[in-house]
Amino acid sequence: MGSWIFNSYKIIIEEERMVMKTLLFAEYKKLYRSKLMFLLVFALIMTLGIVFLQGQFSFDGKKYIDTFGWYFLQVQSLTTYFVLPSLIALFGGYIICREEQEDVLKSLKLIPIDEKNMITAKMIITLLGSIFIYLILFMVSLIIETVLHLHAVNMSEVVHYFVVYVLTGIGVFMVISPIIALIGLVKRSYWIALIIAEIYSFVGIFFASKEILRAIYPISSVFILSGAYETSAIEIMISIIVNTFCCLIAYKILNKISISKK
């Protein structure tokens, strides 16, 4: 009897895993075919180019870009305060609102798909997309840093910046997840997510240099948790609480979306 229950449980878990895998692949294909990908590529190229040009300015007779690590830090900082939170919010809003705005939600309701699984898949794809974008930035930055400072490159610093970029990708998703969820709830144009997230991330600049406050404001707290800032244990704890709270808000809103669709 016990083995039968265990085997049944295993079959259910395996079926759930396969369903989630299918949903994740479907959401990935939707995003991949979206014209928004051209906007992302353009924004990344522009940002990388702008930071490179900034590096040509000099201080005390030395160009900024001549210092190893400067390009890594500037790309991470510029994209997180000005570019990527808004774009990731736009992509998240797009995939969570797409079916309803393109009037295919009625057709999907004819298919026995769990609404919660579908929404979970959308958020997971947004998270993975955020990490992937930051990994692309890391790879490009690494190539540029290696070309410019081959003699100064060492594995410990490369690993450090790799961790910073990955954690930034995760953190940015966490702090903008309430915006994505809110757009899904109010069923407005996903372009609104871009505007809200852009203002939200830009304001973070004013908290960046203020201790404790930078840990409280979600966007600047991402820099603390990623290791980009030298910080205290108190700021780290506050940042963890803030990021967790953002995820909790998003979870509550997404639950309301699931209930309203039933």
N, C-alpha and C positions, 0 to 999 in steps of 0.2 A: 504493500500500500504506500509506504514511504517513498520507495523508488519510483512509483508511478507518478506521485505528486511532484517529485523532484524533476522527472523527465518532462512532465507537462509544463512545469515552470520554465525549464530550459528552452522548450519549443516556443513558448510565449515571448521570452526574452529575445530569442533569435529572430522571431517574426518582427518584433518591435525594432530591432537593430536594422533589419533589411528595409523596413518601411522608412526609417529615418535616413538610411543611406540613399534610398531612391529620392526622397524629398530634398536632401542636400544637393544631389546631382541636378535635380530639376531646377532648384533655385540658382545654382551656379550657372547653368545654361542660360537662364533668363538674364542674369546679370552680364554674362559674357557677350550676349547678342545685343545688349543695350547700347545705344548711341552715347550714353553717358561715359562709356569707357574712353572715348576720344577726348572728352573733357578732362578726365583723370590724367591721361598721358600728357596732354598739353600742359596741365597745371604742374605736373612733376618736372617736365623739361624746363618750363619757365622758372620754377623755384630753384632747381639745380644751377641753372645759368645765372640767375640773379645772385645767388650766394657766391658763385665763382667770381663774378665781377666785383662783388663787395670785397673779396679777398685781395684784389689788386690795389686797394688803398693801403697806404703806409702809415705806420706809427713808429716814431723814433728811428726812421730810416729803414724799417723792415716791413715788408708786406705781411698783412694778416695771414694770408694763405701759406706763407713760408713756415708757419709753425704747425707741426704735426698735431692733429686732433682738432684744429680750429674748424676745418671744413665739416668734420663729423658733427661737432656740437652746434654749429650754425645751421646746418641743414635740419637737424632734429628740432632745434628751437624755432626756426622760421616756419617750417611746415606745421608744427603743432600749434603755434599761436595764430597763424594766418590762413592756412590752406586745408590741412587734412581733416580736422574735426568737422568742418562744414561739408566737405566732399563725402566723408564716411556717413554723416547724417543723411546726406542726399541719397546715397546708395541704399542705406537702410530704409529710409522712407519710401524709396521707389519700390523695393521688393516687397515691403509690407503692405503697400497700398495698390500695387499694380493690378491685381485681379479685380478689385472693386472699381477702380477708375477706368479700366479697359472693359468693364462689363462682362467679365468671364467668371465672376464669383458664383453666379447662379448655376453655371454648368459644373463648376467644381463641387457644388453641394450635392449633385447627383452621384458623385463618386464617394464611396465610404472612406473618407480621409478624416482622421482626427484633427480638429481645428488647432488644438494645443500643439500637436506634433508639427503641424505646418508652420505655426508662428515660431516655435522653437527652432526649426530648421532655418527660417529666415534670419533669426538673430545669430545663430551659429555661423551662417555664411557671412554675415556682416562682420562678426568678430574675426573670422579667418581672413576675410578680405582686408581688414585693418592691419592685422599682423603681416600679411603678405605685402601690402603697400610699403610698410616700414622696412621690411626685409629688402625690397627692391632699392629703396633709398640707401640702406646700409651698404648693399653691394656696389652701387654706383659710387658712393662716397669712399668706400674702401679702394676701389680702382683708382679714383682720382688721388687719394692720399698716397697710395703706393707709387703711382707715377711721379708724384711731386717729391715724395720723401722716402724713397726706397730704403735708404740707410737708417731711417728712424723708426721704421715699422717693427713692432715686436708683438708676439702672440698675446701677451697678457693684456695689452691695451686694446687689441682687436677684439678679444673676447669680451672685454669690458663694454666696448661700444656696441657689440652685438647684443649683449644682454640689455643695455639701455634702450636700443631700438625696439627689441621684442616687447619689453615691458611697457614701453610707450604706446606701442600698437594695442596692447591689451588695455592699458589704462585709458586711452582715448575712447575706445569702445565703451568702457564702463561708464565714463562720465557723460557721454552723449546718448547712452541708451534710453534715458527718460525722454529725450527729444524725439527719438525714433518712435518710441512707444506712443507718445502723445499725438504725433502726426497720424499714426494708425488709428488711434481712438477717435479723433475729431474728423477723420476722413477728409482732410484738406489736401491741396496740392503738395506733393513731396518737395517741391522747390522751396516751400516755406521752411522746411527743415534746414536747408542750406543757409537761409538768412538768419534764422534764430541761432544756429550753431556758430556762424561767423561772428556775430555780436558777442555771444557767450565766450568764445575762445579769445577774441581780441581783448575783452575786459581783463582777462587773466594776466596780461602784461603789467597792469597797474598793481598787481599783488605779488609779482615775481620777486621783488627785492625786499618784501616785508615779511619778517619771520612770523611764524604762527599763522598769519592771515593767508600766506601762500599755501599753507597746508589745508586751510579751511575751504578756499575757493577750489572747486573741482578741477578745472583745467591746469592750474599751477601745481596742484597736488600730484598730478601725473609725473611731473619732473622730479618730485621728491621720491616717489615710489620707484621710478625707473633708475635712480642713482645718478641722474644728471646733475643734481645739486648736492653739495656737501650740507648735511643737515643733522638735526638732533633726533634722538629716539622719540621725543614727544611729538615732533612734527611727523615722523613716520607713522606713529600710532594714530594721530588725527587724520592723516591722509588715508590710511586703511579704512577708518570708520567712514570717512566722506565717500570714498569710492564704493564701499559696501552699501552705504545708504542710497547712492545713485542707482545701483543695481536693484535694490529692494523697491525703489519707486517705480522703476521700469517694469519689474515683475508684477507689481500691483496693477499698473495700467494695462499691461498685456493680458492679465486675467480678466479685466473688464471687457477687453476686446473679444476674448473667447466667449464670455457669457452673452454679450450683445449679439453675437452672430448666431447663437443657437435659436 
